[in-house]
C-alpha cells in the first residue's frame, strides 16, 4: 500500500514573522533566532504601514534587519529572508507559501490583540497556523516604540538594540531634532 502525501507536507515549512521593525530590537532578533528552530525557512516581513509614521523608510528597515541577521551568524542568515510587504498579512502569507505565522508575545497586553488577530487570520485562511513565541525574560519589556521614545529623550538605548541599530537610531533622532529646531 502506498501513501500519498500532499505537496504541503513534502515542502519545507516556511514561516513568516511580520512586523514594522522600526527599529529592530534585541527582542525581535531573539524571536528570529528562535523561530528558525521551528521552520525550515523564515521570511521576515517588514510591513509598509504609513499609518504608523515610521522613523525609517521601508528600504532602510529592510537593510537594517538584513544587517542584523547577517551579524548574528552565517548559518542563521542562510535560513532567513527579509522582504517588505504591504496589504493584508494573509494575502502575503499565501504569496510566500508560508504555513506558519510567527508572533512574539511580551506581556498579557500583547495577548489580547494577538488573540483577536489570530482569530481573524484563521477565518481568512485556516490552513495557515499562528505560532506564538514568548519573549525571553530579558526582552519582555522591549518595544520599538519605547526604544524610540527613550532615545528621543536622551536615554541609553544600547541595552535594547545592537550597536548597529543604536548608531542608525541615534543618527535619525539627531536629524529629526535638528529639523524640529529649524521650525
C-alpha positions as CSV (number, residue, x, y, z in Angstrom):
1,X,0.0,0.0,0.0
2,X,1.4,3.4,-0.9
3,X,0.8,6.5,1.0
4,X,0.0,9.7,-0.9
5,X,1.4,12.9,0.6
6,X,0.2,16.4,-0.2
7,X,2.6,18.9,-1.5
8,X,2.1,20.8,1.7
9,X,3.6,18.0,3.8
10,X,6.6,17.4,1.4
11,X,7.5,21.0,1.1
12,X,9.8,22.8,3.6
13,X,8.0,24.6,6.3
14,X,8.0,28.3,5.6
15,X,7.4,30.7,8.5
16,X,6.5,34.4,8.2
17,X,7.5,36.8,11.0
18,X,5.7,40.1,10.2
19,X,6.3,43.5,11.9
20,X,7.3,47.1,11.3
21,X,10.8,46.6,12.8
22,X,11.1,50.4,13.3
23,X,13.8,49.8,14.6
24,X,14.5,46.1,15.1
25,X,15.3,45.4,18.7
26,X,17.1,42.7,20.6
27,X,13.7,41.2,21.2
28,X,13.0,40.9,17.5
29,X,16.3,39.2,16.9
30,X,15.7,36.8,19.7
31,X,12.4,35.8,18.1
32,X,14.0,35.5,14.7
33,X,16.8,33.3,16.2
34,X,14.3,31.0,17.9
35,X,11.8,30.9,15.0
36,X,14.5,29.4,12.8
37,X,14.3,26.3,15.0
38,X,10.6,25.9,14.2
39,X,10.7,26.4,10.4
40,X,13.0,25.5,7.6
41,X,12.8,29.0,6.1
42,X,11.8,32.2,7.9
43,X,10.7,35.2,6.0
44,X,10.9,38.4,8.0
45,X,8.1,40.5,6.5
46,X,8.8,44.2,7.1
47,X,5.4,45.8,6.8
48,X,4.7,49.0,4.9
49,X,2.3,50.8,7.2
50,X,2.1,54.5,6.6
51,X,-0.4,54.9,9.4
52,X,2.4,54.1,11.9
53,X,4.6,57.1,10.8
54,X,7.8,55.1,10.7
55,X,11.1,56.7,11.7
56,X,12.9,54.7,9.0
57,X,11.9,54.2,5.4
58,X,10.9,50.7,4.3
59,X,14.2,50.4,2.4
60,X,16.1,51.4,5.5
61,X,14.3,49.0,7.7
62,X,14.8,46.1,5.3
63,X,18.5,46.9,5.1
64,X,18.9,47.2,8.8
65,X,17.2,43.9,9.5
66,X,19.4,42.2,6.9
67,X,22.5,43.7,8.5
68,X,21.3,42.4,11.9
69,X,20.6,38.9,10.7
70,X,24.0,38.7,8.9
71,X,25.8,39.8,12.0
72,X,24.2,37.0,14.1
73,X,25.8,34.2,12.1
74,X,26.0,32.9,8.6
75,X,24.1,29.8,9.3
76,X,21.1,31.8,10.5
77,X,21.3,34.2,7.6
78,X,21.0,31.2,5.2
79,X,17.6,30.3,6.7
80,X,16.2,33.8,6.8
81,X,14.9,36.1,4.0
82,X,14.0,39.7,4.6
83,X,11.3,41.3,2.4
84,X,8.9,44.2,2.6
85,X,5.2,43.8,2.1
86,X,2.1,45.9,2.0
87,X,-1.5,44.9,2.5
88,X,-3.3,42.1,4.2
89,X,-0.9,39.7,6.1
90,X,-2.8,36.6,5.0
91,X,-2.5,37.6,1.3
92,X,1.2,38.0,1.7
93,X,1.5,34.7,3.7
94,X,-0.2,32.9,0.8
95,X,2.1,34.6,-1.7
96,X,5.2,33.4,0.0
97,X,3.7,30.0,0.7
98,X,4.0,30.4,4.5
99,X,2.3,27.7,6.5
100,X,3.1,29.4,9.8
101,X,2.8,32.9,11.1
102,X,5.3,33.6,13.9
103,X,4.3,36.2,16.5
104,X,6.2,37.3,19.6
105,X,4.4,37.9,22.9
106,X,5.9,40.1,25.5
107,X,3.1,40.6,28.1
108,X,-0.5,40.0,28.8
109,X,-1.4,43.2,27.0
110,X,0.0,41.7,23.7
111,X,-2.1,38.6,24.1
112,X,-5.5,40.4,23.7
113,X,-4.5,42.0,20.4
114,X,-2.7,38.9,19.1
115,X,-5.7,36.6,20.1
116,X,-8.1,38.8,18.0
117,X,-5.7,38.9,15.1
118,X,-5.1,35.1,15.2
119,X,-8.9,34.5,15.1
120,X,-9.3,36.8,12.2
121,X,-6.4,35.3,10.3
122,X,-7.7,31.8,10.9
123,X,-11.0,32.8,9.4
124,X,-9.2,34.3,6.4
125,X,-7.1,31.2,5.8
126,X,-7.5,28.3,8.2
127,X,-4.6,26.4,6.5
128,X,-2.0,28.8,8.0
129,X,-1.2,28.4,11.7
130,X,-0.1,31.1,14.1
131,X,2.7,30.2,16.5
132,X,3.4,32.4,19.5
133,X,6.9,32.6,20.9
134,X,7.1,34.1,24.3
135,X,9.7,36.9,24.6
136,X,12.8,35.8,26.6
137,X,12.8,37.2,30.1
138,X,15.4,39.8,29.3
139,X,13.4,41.2,26.4
140,X,9.8,41.2,27.7
141,X,9.6,44.9,28.2
142,X,11.4,46.0,24.9
143,X,9.3,47.5,22.1
144,X,10.4,49.6,19.2
145,X,8.1,52.4,20.3
146,X,9.7,52.6,23.8
147,X,13.2,52.3,22.4
148,X,12.5,55.3,20.1
149,X,11.0,57.3,23.0
150,X,13.9,56.6,25.3
151,X,16.4,57.5,22.5
152,X,14.5,60.7,21.7
153,X,14.6,61.8,25.3
154,X,18.4,61.2,25.5
155,X,18.3,57.9,27.3
156,X,20.7,55.0,26.8
157,X,19.2,52.6,24.2
158,X,22.3,50.3,24.0
159,X,20.8,47.6,26.2
160,X,17.8,47.2,23.9
161,X,19.3,47.2,20.4
162,X,22.5,46.2,18.7
163,X,25.3,48.7,18.3
164,X,24.5,49.0,14.6
165,X,20.8,49.8,15.3
166,X,21.8,52.2,18.1
167,X,24.0,54.1,15.6
168,X,21.2,54.3,13.0
169,X,18.7,55.3,15.5
170,X,20.8,58.0,17.2
171,X,21.7,59.4,13.8
172,X,18.0,59.6,12.7
173,X,16.8,61.0,16.0
174,X,19.5,63.7,15.8
175,X,18.3,64.6,12.2
176,X,14.8,64.9,13.4
177,X,15.8,67.0,16.4
178,X,17.7,69.3,14.1
179,X,14.7,69.7,11.7
180,X,12.5,70.4,14.7
181,X,14.8,73.2,15.9
182,X,14.7,74.9,12.5
183,X,10.9,75.1,12.6
